[in-house]
């Protein structure tokens, strides 16, 4: 066994031991306090110093990402004015391996006076910090992974794991769905899949001059080139905003192959277009549009018209736009 593997196994063992060491009544009490934050009127304020402060920031970020309002509060700044961000209905999570961190002990009386809920995540359940809190979570470890038993390693891993577990159970109890999660991750892969719609990525119809069925070939080519979209739409006769057909670069190439050069001068948009092409609605999720294009790969569909009722043209959604947005099926 390599030294690295041994260290990883020791940290894993420390986390497993913490699961057995935690008092289930205290864990339930912590989760009940977190329910204060469920409706968004109260927030979770997490604080710690040094390495515990770094863990506190990560736990705050995790809770924020699942829809519970959470912030990190630097305890030194709190003592010099930032304590104003803490409201009486808020819940505080205070991290300290020793449970004797002076900065945390100094803000504790002020939190008590406000009536703010207090959860201690500590390495010593009999510490001063633990005695001053409503709920105590035991984050103790037998020893650090550090060969000197000094550098915060196993203790920080355990504290972070407990924070993650609290967040996971809160998600489970609140019934957080993938859609809820995506609302806080709009730039992530999941967020894009669950939030981006055809309307968000399409080329709007205002940029797309419509063609008539009788538009001659040279004018069609000019439109394909000028718009830079790689497709043109043909309007229905007598209804300038209604989709009749679609012409892509591929349609143009196929038409020129099918018709002899002697007929090219007589070709019109009607000869080139795909009549009544597959369309999608503006609220269709972009990932569904991508899946539809892939299902029709044999037809080489790389552009989908976006329409409203009665095939009113709204825009064109291109495979290029979906790929550029980072979507994959």
N, C-alpha and C positions, 0 to 999 in steps of 0.2 A: 504493500500500500504506500502510495506517495504521501509526502507531507501535506500536499494540498488536499488530497482526498481525505486524509485524516482530519484536517481542520474543518472541511465541509461537513463531515459526518459528526464532528463534535458540535457544530452549530445546529445541525438538524436535530441532534439529540437534546440540546438545550431547549429548542422550541417544543419538541415533543414532551419534555418534562414539564414545561410551563403549562401545557394543556391539562396535565394532571394536577398541577399545583393550584390553579385558579379556583377560587371559591365560586361555585355556581350562583349563589345568592348575590354575591357582589357583582358578578357579570350581569345578572338580570337587573340589578339596581342601576348599573351603568346604562344598560339599554333603555330602561324606563326614563332615565334622565334625558337621553338622546331624543326621546319622543317629543320633548319640548320643541325641538328644532324641525319637526316634521312638516309644519305648515308654513315655514319660512319666516315666522315672526320672531323667532329666537335663533341664535347662531351658536356654533361650537367654536370656542376660542381655545387654541392649543398652544402651550408654552413649554419652554425648556431652555437650558443653557448648554453651550458646547455641542457635543455629539448628540445629546438628547434634543437639543434645539433643531439639529438637522433632521432627526427622526420626526420631530413634531411638525416640521414643514411638510415632510412627505405625507404624514397622516392627514394633515389639513388638505393637501392637494387631492388625496384619495377621496375624502368625504365630499369635497366640492365637486369632484367629477361625477359623483353619483346623485347629486341634487340636494345634498344637505349643505347649507351655508356654513362654511368653516374658514377660519383665518388663523394664521400664525401670529402670535404676539410675543415680541422680544421683551422678556421680563425687565431688563434694564430700562428700555424705553417706556415700559408701562409705569415704572416708578417716576417717570419724568413727563407725564402727561398723556401717554397713550392708553392709560387705563380707562380713559373716557370712551373707548370703543366697546367696553364691556357693559352690558345692560343687565338689570336684575333677573330677567327671564333667561338669560344666556346660560350655557353650560361651559365650564372650563375643564380641560384635560391637562393636568400638570405632570410632566415627565422628569423623573430624576432617579438615577440608579441608587444613589446614596439615600435619597429622601431627606437630605439635609442641605440642599442647595440654597445658599443664603438669599439670592435674589427671589426665589420662589417663596421662601418663608416670609419675606418682607411684603409681598403683595397679597399673601393669604388673608390677613386681617381685613384688608380692603374688599376682597371678594366676599368674605363673610358678611360684612356690613351691608353690602348690596343685596345679599340674598341669592347670589349667583350659585348655581349648582357646581359642585367641585368633585372631580374624579382624579384620584392620584394613581399614576402608573409608576410604580416604584420597585426598586430591588430589595427594599427592607420594609416589611409591612408594619413594623413597630416604630418607624421613623417619625420625626416631627411633622413632616409633610403629610404622611398618611393619617396621623391623628387629627390634622386640621381639615380633612376632607370628608365629604358625605359618603363616598364610595372609594374602596381601595382595590386596585388590581395588582396582583402579585406578579412582578416581572423579574423575579430574582433568578440568578443562575449560580451553579456550583463554582464555576470558574470561567474566566475569559479564555477564548481560544489563543490569545496572545501568549507566547511562551513565558513571558514575565508575569502573566496574570494581571496586567495593568491596563493595556489599551482596550477601550470599549469595543468589543467585538461580539461575543455571544450575547451580552446584555442588550446591545443596540438591535441585534437581530431579533431577539425575543420581543423587545418593545415594539418594533415595527410589525412583527407578525401579529401581536395582540391588536394593534391598531387596525391592521388589515382585516383581521377576523371580526372585529366590531363593525367595520364598514360592510363586510359581506353579509353579516347577520342582519344588519339594519336594512340593507337592500332586499333581503329575502322577506323580512317582515312587512316592508312597505310595498312589496310587489313591484319593484322597479323592473320595467320591461326594457328590451333592447332599444325600443323607440325612445323611452325616457332617457336612457343612457346616451343615445346618439345626440340628443338635444344639447348636451354639454360637451360633445366631441364633434362639432360640425366639420372640422378639418381632417379628422381621422377617417380611416377606410370605412369603418362601420357607420360613422356619422354621415358620410357622403352617401352610402348605400340607402340609408333610411330617411334622408332628408332632401337630397337633391332631386328636383323634378325636371321634366322635359322643358318646362317654361324657364327654369333657371339657366339652362345650357344652350337653348336653341338660338339660332340666328333669327331675329325677329323679322316679321313680314315687312316692316318698314324699310328694311335693307334689301328687300327682294322685289325687284320690279316684275310684275306678272307678264307672261307672254300670252298671245292669242293662239288658237289652234292653227291659224293660217300664217303665223310668223315664219318667214323664210329662213332657210338654213344659215346664211351668213349672219343674220341678226341673232339667231339662237347662239351661235358660237361667240358672238360679241358679248352677249349677256353672261355666258358661262365664264368668259375671260375677265370681264369687267368686275363682276361681283366678287370673284375670288372665293366663292362658296363651293364651287364644284357641282352645282345643281341649279336648275331653274324650275319654276312651277308654271303650269298653264292654267289660266282662269277659264271657268265655264262661260260659254257664250251668254251674254245678257246678265251675267252675275260676276262682276269683276273681283269680288272678294271670296269666291267659291272655288275650291280646288277641282280641276278637271283631270290633270295629269302631271307627271313629274319627269323631268329630263336630267339625267346625270351624265357625267363624262363617259361612264360605261355605256349608257344608252346611245350616246352619240357615236362611239366607236363601233358598237354592234350594228347600228343602222347603216353606217358607211360600208361595213363589210357585207351587209345583206343586199344593199342596193348598189348597182353598178355605177361607176363614175359618170356615165352619160346621163344618169337621173338625178345626180346630186343637186343640180341647179333648181330642180323642181320640188325638192324635199321641204316640208314644213314641220312645224312643231308637232302637229298631229301625227306625222310619220315617225317621229323620233321618240315621242313620250311613252311612258308606261301609264296607260289609262287606269283611273281608279286605283292608285297605289295603296299599299298598306299604310295606315295612318295611326297616330296615337293622340291621346288627349293631353292637354297642358299639365294636368295634375299627375300624369303617369310618372312613377319613380324612374329616375334616369337609369338605375340598374336594371329595371324591367325592360326598358327600351333597348338596352344593350343585349339582354338575353334574347329579345325578339329578333334583333339583327343577327345574332349568332344562330338562332334556330333556322333562319332563312339564308344561311351562308351560301347555299347552292345558288340562290338567286342573286348573290352578290349585293345584298342590301346594305348600303353604307350610309344611307340618308333616309330619315323618316319625316314626312310632313306632320306637323303638329296642328291639329284642327280643333275647333269647337263644334257645337251642334250644326247639322246641315252642311258639314265639311267647310265651314268658314275657316279660311287660312290664317294661321297665327304665326307660323315660322317653320324652320327646317332644323331638325336635330341630326347632326352628323356623327358618325363613328369617331372621327377625329376629335370632336368636342368631348366625347365621353372618355376616351383614352387620356386626353390631356387633363381631364379632371381627376385622373387617378383611379377610375372605376375599373374593376375587373370582375368577371363572373366566376 
